[in-house]
């Protein structure tokens, strides 16, 4: 019998990146509970207290008010964290895009582009940006980053 894709028993249980990647895949597939569980595991294994706190708070918000609540909590906590240390502004922009808040998404993505933050590397392919791709500001962002839109 072959293993199902994403079965955690086939992961190296202490490999944080595997949990993070599986969590991301689960999020994109709409399996939000599993996303949050894998994110928490990865954060704990990475011993990243800030990421762990955000993951746990997002899971709590998800239990209370669903996906939008979880994403809103992530945004709030990333903004708060940015007062203490650097937070890639694109990370916040991507989450605003996931909520469909185009104005805030572009505000944060423009800031990421100005800084040439790491998040701009995936601006053409990250599914969280799907809700804003039809906006003319998206094409302008790609031009600014010297990326061609197709």
Backbone torsions as a table, in degrees:
resi	resn	phi	psi	omega
1	UNK	NA	129.4	-178.7
2	UNK	-86.0	148.8	-179.4
3	UNK	-71.4	150.2	173.8
4	UNK	-76.3	146.2	176.6
5	UNK	-60.0	132.4	176.5
6	UNK	86.8	3.5	177.1
7	UNK	-69.3	119.0	-173.5
8	UNK	-67.1	-20.2	179.5
9	UNK	-67.8	-13.4	178.4
10	UNK	-97.0	-0.6	175.8
11	UNK	-86.6	157.3	166.2
12	UNK	-71.4	113.1	-168.6
13	UNK	-61.2	-20.1	-179.3
14	UNK	-108.2	15.3	179.6
15	UNK	-95.6	99.5	-172.5
16	UNK	-57.4	-41.8	-177.3
17	UNK	-61.7	-34.4	178.6
18	UNK	-64.1	-40.8	178.1
19	UNK	-67.1	-40.4	177.9
20	UNK	-63.0	-44.3	179.8
21	UNK	-66.5	-41.4	177.8
22	UNK	-64.3	-40.4	177.8
23	UNK	-59.9	-44.6	178.8
24	UNK	-60.3	-44.6	179.3
25	UNK	-61.0	-41.9	178.6
26	UNK	-64.1	-39.0	177.7
27	UNK	-61.4	-46.4	-178.3
28	UNK	-66.2	-26.5	178.4
29	UNK	-86.3	-3.0	179.5
30	UNK	85.2	9.5	177.7
31	UNK	-93.3	77.4	-169.4
32	UNK	-70.2	-35.9	178.1
33	UNK	-62.8	-43.9	179.2
34	UNK	-67.6	-38.7	175.8
35	UNK	-53.2	-50.7	-176.7
36	UNK	-66.8	-38.1	177.9
37	UNK	-63.7	-46.4	-179.4
38	UNK	-68.1	-37.1	177.1
39	UNK	-60.8	-46.3	179.0
40	UNK	-60.1	-44.8	179.0
41	UNK	-59.3	-46.3	179.9
42	UNK	-62.2	-42.1	-179.7
43	UNK	-64.7	-41.2	178.2
44	UNK	-64.1	-46.4	-179.4
45	UNK	-64.3	-32.2	177.0
46	UNK	-79.3	-8.3	-176.3
47	UNK	54.7	41.5	178.7
48	UNK	-101.7	95.2	-174.7
49	UNK	-62.3	-37.1	179.3
50	UNK	-66.2	-48.4	-180.0
51	UNK	-64.3	-38.6	178.1
52	UNK	-61.6	-44.8	179.4
53	UNK	-62.5	-41.4	179.2
54	UNK	-65.8	-43.6	179.9
55	UNK	-62.2	-44.1	179.7
56	UNK	-66.5	-41.6	178.6
57	UNK	-65.2	-39.7	177.8
58	UNK	-64.0	-40.2	178.4
59	UNK	-63.7	-41.7	177.7
60	UNK	-63.7	-45.1	178.9
61	UNK	-62.9	-38.3	178.4
62	UNK	-61.7	-43.4	-179.8
63	UNK	-63.3	-32.2	-178.2
64	UNK	-83.5	-41.0	-171.1
65	UNK	-142.6	17.1	172.8
66	UNK	82.2	-167.4	-173.6
67	UNK	-59.4	-47.4	-178.7
68	UNK	-60.8	-38.4	177.4
69	UNK	-63.9	-41.3	178.9
70	UNK	-64.2	-45.1	-178.9
71	UNK	-66.4	-40.3	176.9
72	UNK	-61.4	-39.5	178.3
73	UNK	-65.6	-40.4	177.5
74	UNK	-59.2	-46.6	179.6
75	UNK	-59.4	-50.2	-178.5
76	UNK	-58.5	-44.1	-176.8
77	UNK	-72.8	-34.1	176.5
78	UNK	-66.1	-40.7	177.4
79	UNK	-62.4	-43.7	179.0
80	UNK	-63.9	-43.1	178.5
81	UNK	-61.9	-34.5	-178.4
82	UNK	-65.6	-14.9	175.4
83	UNK	-77.3	-19.5	-178.5
84	UNK	-103.0	-32.2	-177.3
85	UNK	-154.4	170.7	-179.2
86	UNK	-66.6	132.2	171.2
87	UNK	-126.9	125.8	177.9
88	UNK	-56.4	118.3	-177.5
89	UNK	-62.9	-24.4	177.4
90	UNK	-64.8	-31.1	177.5
91	UNK	-58.6	-42.3	178.6
92	UNK	-71.2	-40.2	178.1
93	UNK	-60.9	-41.0	179.3
94	UNK	-61.9	-41.0	-179.5
95	UNK	-68.0	-39.0	175.0
96	UNK	-62.0	-39.3	177.6
97	UNK	-61.9	-41.0	179.2
98	UNK	-60.0	-31.2	177.3
99	UNK	-82.5	-10.4	-177.9
100	UNK	84.9	11.4	178.6
101	UNK	-87.8	86.0	-172.5
102	UNK	-64.2	-42.5	-177.6
103	UNK	-60.7	-48.0	178.7
104	UNK	-67.9	-37.9	178.7
105	UNK	-58.6	-48.5	-178.3
106	UNK	-69.6	-32.5	177.0
107	UNK	-60.0	-46.0	-178.5
108	UNK	-75.9	-35.7	178.4
109	UNK	-69.1	-36.8	175.9
110	UNK	-62.5	-40.2	176.9
111	UNK	-63.7	-41.9	177.8
112	UNK	-62.1	-40.7	178.8
113	UNK	-64.4	-40.6	178.7
114	UNK	-61.0	-35.7	-179.3
115	UNK	-88.4	-7.9	-170.9
116	UNK	51.1	46.8	-179.5
117	UNK	-66.0	158.6	-178.1
118	UNK	-57.9	-31.1	-177.6
119	UNK	-62.8	-22.9	-177.7
120	UNK	-70.1	-14.4	179.6
121	UNK	-63.5	-26.3	-175.8
122	UNK	-113.5	15.4	-174.7
123	UNK	-61.3	-27.4	-179.7
124	UNK	-83.0	-19.6	-171.1
125	UNK	-121.5	-15.8	-175.2
126	UNK	-68.8	123.5	-178.2
127	UNK	-63.2	-22.3	178.4
128	UNK	-62.2	-22.8	-179.5
129	UNK	-88.1	-2.1	179.6
130	UNK	-51.1	-40.7	-178.3
131	UNK	-65.4	-13.5	-177.4
132	UNK	-113.3	-0.8	-174.7
133	UNK	-62.8	-29.0	-178.5
134	UNK	-81.1	-10.1	-179.9
135	UNK	-74.5	134.9	179.2
136	UNK	-56.9	-25.6	179.1
137	UNK	-67.2	-25.5	177.4
138	UNK	-67.1	-47.0	177.6
139	UNK	-60.9	-39.6	178.2
140	UNK	-64.6	-38.4	177.2
141	UNK	-62.9	-44.0	178.1
142	UNK	-60.9	-42.8	177.5
143	UNK	-61.2	-44.5	179.3
144	UNK	-59.5	-33.7	-179.6
145	UNK	-90.1	6.5	-176.9
146	UNK	58.7	37.9	175.2
147	UNK	-112.4	134.4	179.8
148	UNK	-84.4	136.8	172.1
149	UNK	-91.0	143.0	-179.5
150	UNK	-121.1	NA	NA
